[in-house]
Every structure is written in structure tokens, then in C-alpha cells.
Amino acid sequence: MSKTQFGEQGWTPERLGDLQGSTFVITGTTSGTGYEAAKILLSKGSKVVMLNRNPQKSEETTAQLKQVLGNNIDVSNIQMDLSEQASVKTAANAVLKEVPRIDALICNAAIAQVPKQTLTVDGYESQLGVNHYGNFLLQALLYPRIEESKGRIVTVGSMGYDMGIKTIQFDDMNWDKNYNPNSVYSQSKLAQMMTAYELQDRLSKVGKTSVKSYVCHPGASRTSLIKTSGSLMMRFIWQIMKLTPMVQSAEKGAYPMLMCATEADLDQSGFYGPTGKNYWTGPVGECKLEPHAKDKSVMQKLWDISEKQTGVKWRL
Ligand SMILES: NC(=O)c1ccc[n+]([C@@H]2O[C@H](COP(=O)([O-])OP(=O)(O)OC[C@H]3O[C@@H](n4cnc5c(N)ncnc54)[C@H](OP(=O)(O)O)[C@@H]3O)[C@@H](O)[C@H]2O)c1
């Protein structure tokens, strides 16, 4: 029996057809899995709109992509910093003005393992602010275009959802009392995933079956994640781990989000990523999801708080 629904090799980009005429909006393409995902989508002829925080890095990324794929690729950047709600609003407005169609919004950008409690300009603990509130706002603002396009939202989660406290610390969401880099990262990724599953329920309740919301994770991939925001110790540990076969290439880490962005008839209720040991590497397919990720009362409460905090109401 094959290991995944896509056979022993799992899902690979060989399943992608010609993507000409499609548009993918993807956050965080200056490195890691986001860069690899953008490269593969562009290589199949799709248009890619990158939402990156650093214009200089974004220009370098564009130059690199053109060097690899040629000057004819259709790639552009709209500057957006997920840590600032004003920046997300400006970027979303620009997308709505300039991008007539969104086949998939791929929410890939994140920070991880921030060593000390840091607040965003809007006053949120930084990992929750960037990874959850930033994405929540972006998705809500772009939803009308995604709906018009009968498109998808792809949330890049993490196996970290199954670490830490495995719920949302509603009585102290900024972790003023017990800040811990790992648990706070885990909470932020769980929050992103819960939002995606709650969105599915809300879409189904209003009968909007043409929009899909998918959740995946990249396993353990060789990227800049810990280097960008982690402590010295975490960076050291991760640098060593990256040299072992326990960690896979950033390119392979991009496969789950590409699958969720493009594969027809993929069951939304699943959780997708590498299916090998600990779900760190291996053929891409469906991974087991622990029930706390779909704790309905937590999902609903988080959604309500997130609408309040971001000041945006989803118009479903
Ligand atoms: N690598 C892993 O093993 C692993 C495991 C589990 C989950 N993940 C998830 O995989 C996704 C991709 O991460 P990665 O591993 O590829 O990390 P990465 O190489 O560090 O890439 C992260 C991307 O996010 C961008 N970003 C960070 N903060 C941002 C902000 N405030 N606004 C806009 N963009 C921002 C970064 O931009 P800059 O270049 O400007 O920093 C970069 O382009 C994340 O959602 C992460 O949680 C990764």
C-alpha cells in the first residue's frame, strides 16, 4: 500500500501542470520555503505577487529568480510588514488595486523563537502579532478578491502546534508573566492553524464552498527561520541539526504549501506535510492532527478576539 495518497514519493511538483493564467500571492519569499515555492510556481508559468517586508531583499530575490528562470517571469513585490497592522492594510489595498485575481494566498512568512518578549508597534507579543494577527488581518482584507477568484488561503503552520501549552493563553496573550520563546511560537502557529480551520467552518455555514482554506507545515527544513529571530543557543543547535538528515531542503519544505495551493480535490479538513518520522521529513501527504487544533470553543473565541484586536470583520 502506498504511504501517501500520492504514492510512495508523496506529492511532488511533478504533479503541477501549466500554471499560466494563475496568480499566487505569497508572503515571505526572501528566503527559505517561500523563496522555493515562488520559484517553482514561476517556473510553471504563473504570476507571483510577493509580499515582503524588506524592499532591498525583495529586489535581490527578484534578481535571483530572474537569473535562475529568465527575465520573462511575472514576479512583483508589494511591501508589507506583518508586524505592523498599518503596513498590512496598505499592502492589502495595493493588492486589491493591482491584482485582479488570486488563485491562492499563501501565508508563509513568520518569525520564530524570539528570545525575549518583544512587542509589535501595535502592542502585541511579536510572534503572535506577526504570525497570527498579521496574517488574520491580511486574509480578512484579501478575502473578497479570493472569493471572486474562487481561490484558496493556504496557512503554513508548524508541528510546533503540538508543543507548548497546546491552547491559547487567553488570560495573558502577550505572555507578560511566563514568556517562553518556544511556547509562544507554538501558540502563534496553533493560532494560525485554528483560524484556518475556523474559516472552513464559517465558510461552510454560509454555503460558500468555492473558497478553500488549507493547513500545511514544512516539516524540519533548512531555512533562515531560527537565524532571523532565534536566540544564540537556538541558532547554534539548529545550525548543527541542519547538517543532519533529520532536516530536509527548503525546496522540499515548500512542497506542502504548493500542494495545498494547487491540488484539486484535496480534503480541506486535513493537515499536510512530510509524513516521515516525527513529520520532519519524508513523502508529502496527510499528517495526523491532534484534536486540540480543532478545539471549537478555543477557535471561536480566538476568532472573536482577533476580529476585535485587528478591528476587521470578515465579510463572509
Ligand atoms: N524551517 C522549518 O523547519 C519550519 C518548521 C516549521 C514551520 N515553519 C514555518 O515555515 C514558514 C516559512 O519559514 P522558513 O523556515 O522558510 O523561514 P525563513 O527562511 O526565515 O523565511 C521567513 C520569511 O518570512 C519573512 N518575514 C519575517 N517576518 C516578517 C514580517 N514581519 N513581515 C513580512 N515578512 C516577514 C522573512 O523575511 P526577511 O527576509 O525580511 O526576514 C522571510 O522571507 C513559517 O511560517 C514557519 O513558521 C518552518
The ligand as an SDF file (V2000), in Angstrom:
LIG
                    3D

 48 52  0  0  0  0  0  0  0  0999 V2000
   12.0540   25.8230    8.6860 N   0  0  0  0  0  0  0  0  0  0  0  0
   11.3900   24.9730    9.4190 C   0  0  0  0  0  0  0  0  0  0  0  0
   11.9040   23.9050    9.7920 O   0  0  0  0  0  0  0  0  0  0  0  0
    9.9850   25.2660    9.8090 C   0  0  0  0  0  0  0  0  0  0  0  0
    9.3360   24.3650   10.6860 C   0  0  0  0  0  0  0  0  0  0  0  0
    8.0030   24.5910   10.9930 C   0  0  0  0  0  0  0  0  0  0  0  0
    7.3260   25.6590   10.4240 C   0  0  0  0  0  0  0  0  0  0  0  0
    7.9880   26.5370    9.6010 N   0  0  0  0  0  0  0  0  0  0  0  0
    7.2070   27.6380    9.0230 C   0  0  0  0  0  0  0  0  0  0  0  0
    7.5660   27.7860    7.6590 O   0  0  0  0  0  0  0  0  0  0  0  0
    7.3140   29.1220    7.2350 C   0  0  0  0  0  0  0  0  0  0  0  0
    8.4910   29.6440    6.4410 C   0  0  0  0  0  0  0  0  0  0  0  0
    9.6040   29.8050    7.2560 O   0  0  0  0  0  0  0  0  0  0  0  0
   11.0940   29.4720    6.7950 P   0  0  0  0  0  0  0  0  0  0  0  0
   11.5190   28.3210    7.5880 O   0  0  0  0  0  0  0  0  0  0  0  0
   11.1890   29.4280    5.3160 O   0  0  0  0  0  0  0  0  0  0  0  0
   11.8460   30.7450    7.4000 O   0  0  0  0  0  0  0  0  0  0  0  0
   12.7060   31.9200    6.7580 P   0  0  0  0  0  0  0  0  0  0  0  0
   13.7530   31.3740    5.8350 O   0  0  0  0  0  0  0  0  0  0  0  0
   13.1680   32.7340    7.9170 O   0  0  0  0  0  0  0  0  0  0  0  0
   11.6520   32.7420    5.9250 O   0  0  0  0  0  0  0  0  0  0  0  0
   10.6910   33.5370    6.5600 C   0  0  0  0  0  0  0  0  0  0  0  0
   10.2000   34.6060    5.6140 C   0  0  0  0  0  0  0  0  0  0  0  0
    9.2600   35.3930    6.3490 O   0  0  0  0  0  0  0  0  0  0  0  0
    9.5980   36.7620    6.2150 C   0  0  0  0  0  0  0  0  0  0  0  0
    9.1520   37.5710    7.3520 N   0  0  0  0  0  0  0  0  0  0  0  0
    9.5550   37.5060    8.6460 C   0  0  0  0  0  0  0  0  0  0  0  0
    8.9530   38.4560    9.3760 N   0  0  0  0  0  0  0  0  0  0  0  0
    8.1490   39.1450    8.5390 C   0  0  0  0  0  0  0  0  0  0  0  0
    7.2890   40.2600    8.6910 C   0  0  0  0  0  0  0  0  0  0  0  0
    7.1490   40.8850    9.8620 N   0  0  0  0  0  0  0  0  0  0  0  0
    6.6090   40.7000    7.6100 N   0  0  0  0  0  0  0  0  0  0  0  0
    6.7540   40.0980    6.4090 C   0  0  0  0  0  0  0  0  0  0  0  0
    7.5690   39.0570    6.1880 N   0  0  0  0  0  0  0  0  0  0  0  0
    8.2690   38.5920    7.2500 C   0  0  0  0  0  0  0  0  0  0  0  0
   11.1110   36.7540    6.0940 C   0  0  0  0  0  0  0  0  0  0  0  0
   11.5450   37.9930    5.5740 O   0  0  0  0  0  0  0  0  0  0  0  0
   13.0060   38.6480    5.9190 P   0  0  0  0  0  0  0  0  0  0  0  0
   13.9490   38.0690    4.9080 O   0  0  0  0  0  0  0  0  0  0  0  0
   12.7630   40.1020    5.7550 O   0  0  0  0  0  0  0  0  0  0  0  0
   13.3660   38.2340    7.3160 O   0  0  0  0  0  0  0  0  0  0  0  0
   11.3040   35.5680    5.1630 C   0  0  0  0  0  0  0  0  0  0  0  0
   11.0730   35.9470    3.8250 O   0  0  0  0  0  0  0  0  0  0  0  0
    6.9940   29.8950    8.5230 C   0  0  0  0  0  0  0  0  0  0  0  0
    5.5880   30.0350    8.6030 O   0  0  0  0  0  0  0  0  0  0  0  0
    7.4770   28.9890    9.6400 C   0  0  0  0  0  0  0  0  0  0  0  0
    6.7570   29.1710   10.8400 O   0  0  0  0  0  0  0  0  0  0  0  0
    9.2920   26.3680    9.3060 C   0  0  0  0  0  0  0  0  0  0  0  0
  1  2  1  0
  2  3  2  0
  2  4  1  0
  4  5  1  0
  4 48  2  0
  5  6  2  0
  6  7  1  0
  7  8  2  0
  8  9  1  0
  8 48  1  0
  9 10  1  0
  9 46  1  0
 10 11  1  0
 11 12  1  0
 11 44  1  0
 12 13  1  0
 13 14  1  0
 14 15  2  0
 14 16  1  0
 14 17  1  0
 17 18  1  0
 18 19  2  0
 18 20  1  0
 18 21  1  0
 21 22  1  0
 22 23  1  0
 23 24  1  0
 23 42  1  0
 24 25  1  0
 25 26  1  0
 25 36  1  0
 26 27  1  0
 26 35  1  0
 27 28  2  0
 28 29  1  0
 29 30  1  0
 29 35  2  0
 30 31  1  0
 30 32  2  0
 32 33  1  0
 33 34  2  0
 34 35  1  0
 36 37  1  0
 36 42  1  0
 37 38  1  0
 38 39  2  0
 38 40  1  0
 38 41  1  0
 42 43  1  0
 44 45  1  0
 44 46  1  0
 46 47  1  0
M  CHG  2   8   1  16  -1
M  END
$$$$
